[in-house]
Amino acid sequence: MTTLSARVPALVLLAALAGCLETPPKAGPKPPPPVPSAATIDQRQRDLEYRIEQGVRSGHITRDEHQLLRNQADDVRREERRYMGDGQLSVDERRALGVRLDALARELDRQLRDADRR
């Protein structure tokens, strides 16, 4: 016959394992990404344009790549001005600009990493 003190470690182990075997909560739909503010969008545009120019100065971005990236950045600026026609940016407009800036950032990163040099 075993004593209670001899069974305590086994009981603790069983309790710990029981906690590990719980089913995880069901994952619901992902929440939408946060909507950037107008100030955040402006700051991201400035940051990306600065990084583009730094890439040209460092020789990591060719003239053709620079032109492509500048055109994309200018398109985002034009789109923002068009959205601001009513004096403000709606949530959907800010989200759309954020998506465009994400794409520009990915393209800039890709161009900075490729083997093309000026």
Buried (B, 14 or more C-beta within 10 A) or exposed (E): EEEEEEEEEEEEEEEEEEEEEEEEEEEEEEEEEEBBEBEBBBEBBEEBBEBBBEBBEEEBBBEEBBEBBBEBBEEBBEBBEEBEEEEEBEEEBBBBBBEBBEEBBEBBEEBBEEEEEB
